[in-house]
Amino acid sequence: MAVVDNPKLLAEAEALARKMFEDME
């Protein structure tokens, strides 16, 4: 996967995952 090579994409994915995690609680 090229996600690791793209810090911006990685940051966006992390933010999205964190938002989804907060919504689950």
C-alpha positions in Angstrom: 0.0 0.0 0.0 1.2 3.5 -0.8 -0.4 5.0 2.3 2.8 4.8 4.3 4.6 6.8 1.5 2.0 9.6 1.8 2.1 11.4 5.2 -0.8 13.6 4.3 -3.0 10.6 3.4 -1.8 8.8 6.5 -2.8 11.8 8.7 -6.2 12.0 7.0 -6.8 8.3 7.6 -5.8 8.7 11.2 -8.1 11.6 11.7 -11.0 9.7 10.1 -10.3 6.6 12.3 -10.2 8.7 15.4 -13.5 10.4 14.5 -15.2 7.0 13.9 -13.8 5.7 17.2 -15.1 8.7 19.1 -18.5 8.3 17.4 -18.7 4.6 18.6 -18.2 5.5 22.3 
